[in-house]
Amino acid sequence: MWNTPIGRLRLIGWVEGLSFVLLVFIAMPLKYVWDEPEAVRVVGMAHGVLWMAFCAVLWDTAAKKSWTLRQSAVPFVAALLPFGPFIIDRRLRD
């Protein structure tokens, strides 16, 4: 999966998407319901780093595949939604 630009984008998308789901559905309830803010600090930092990695890999993939702005915007916008990277994964097949 690491051998192609789209494979790298799909892999980092899955990992980033998982971190987002963990942040929203696990860490945030721990913080606001059970007053345990440490989970948000840890998962939030990991998610932030993975988000930046996703953006960098998306930029690289768009450049190597000569994607239009619209083609690049679809995975970017999908990554803003909690389950977006998993849904868009089908469209990113090599």
C-alpha positions as CSV (number, residue, x, y, z in Angstrom):
1,M,0.0,0.0,0.0
2,W,3.0,2.4,0.6
3,N,4.2,1.9,-3.0
4,T,1.8,4.3,-4.8
5,P,0.7,7.8,-4.0
6,I,-2.9,6.8,-3.8
7,G,-2.0,3.8,-1.6
8,R,-0.2,6.2,0.9
9,L,-3.2,8.6,0.8
10,R,-5.6,5.7,1.5
11,L,-3.5,4.4,4.4
12,I,-2.9,7.8,6.1
13,G,-6.6,8.5,5.5
14,W,-7.6,5.4,7.4
15,V,-5.3,6.2,10.3
16,E,-6.3,9.8,10.4
17,G,-10.0,8.9,10.2
18,L,-9.6,6.4,13.1
19,S,-7.9,9.1,15.2
20,F,-10.8,11.5,14.5
21,V,-13.4,8.9,15.5
22,L,-11.5,8.1,18.7
23,L,-11.2,11.9,19.4
24,V,-14.9,12.6,18.9
25,F,-16.5,9.5,20.3
26,I,-14.1,8.4,23.0
27,A,-11.8,11.2,24.1
28,M,-14.3,14.1,24.1
29,P,-17.0,12.2,26.1
30,L,-14.2,11.2,28.6
31,K,-13.4,14.9,28.9
32,Y,-16.8,16.4,29.1
33,V,-18.8,13.6,30.8
34,W,-16.3,12.0,33.1
35,D,-14.0,15.0,33.6
36,E,-10.9,13.2,32.2
37,P,-9.1,15.7,29.9
38,E,-5.9,13.7,29.4
39,A,-7.5,11.6,26.6
40,V,-8.2,14.7,24.5
41,R,-4.6,15.9,25.0
42,V,-3.1,12.7,23.8
43,V,-5.6,11.7,21.1
44,G,-5.9,15.3,20.0
45,M,-2.2,15.7,19.5
46,A,-2.0,12.5,17.6
47,H,-4.9,13.5,15.4
48,G,-3.4,16.9,14.7
49,V,-0.1,15.3,13.6
50,L,-2.0,12.8,11.4
51,W,-4.1,15.5,9.9
52,M,-1.0,17.4,8.8
53,A,0.5,14.2,7.4
54,F,-2.8,13.6,5.5
55,C,-2.7,17.1,4.0
56,A,1.0,16.6,3.0
57,V,0.3,13.2,1.4
58,L,-2.9,14.6,-0.3
59,W,-0.8,17.5,-1.7
60,D,1.9,15.0,-3.0
61,T,-0.7,12.7,-4.5
62,A,-2.6,15.5,-6.2
63,A,0.7,16.8,-7.7
64,K,1.8,13.3,-8.9
65,K,-1.6,12.4,-10.3
66,S,-2.2,15.8,-11.8
67,W,-5.5,16.1,-10.0
68,T,-7.8,19.1,-10.5
69,L,-8.8,21.3,-7.5
70,R,-12.1,19.5,-7.4
71,Q,-10.4,16.0,-7.3
72,S,-8.2,17.2,-4.5
73,A,-11.0,18.9,-2.6
74,V,-13.1,15.7,-2.3
75,P,-10.7,13.8,0.0
76,F,-9.9,17.0,1.8
77,V,-13.6,17.7,2.6
78,A,-14.2,14.0,3.4
79,A,-11.4,14.1,6.0
80,L,-13.2,16.9,7.8
81,L,-16.1,14.5,8.7
82,P,-15.8,11.7,11.3
83,F,-16.4,8.8,8.9
84,G,-15.4,10.6,5.7
85,P,-12.1,9.0,5.1
86,F,-13.7,5.5,5.2
87,I,-16.4,6.5,2.8
88,I,-14.2,8.2,0.3
89,D,-11.7,5.3,0.4
90,R,-13.7,3.4,-2.4
91,R,-13.2,6.3,-4.8
92,L,-9.5,6.4,-4.2
93,R,-8.7,2.9,-5.6
94,D,-5.6,2.7,-7.9
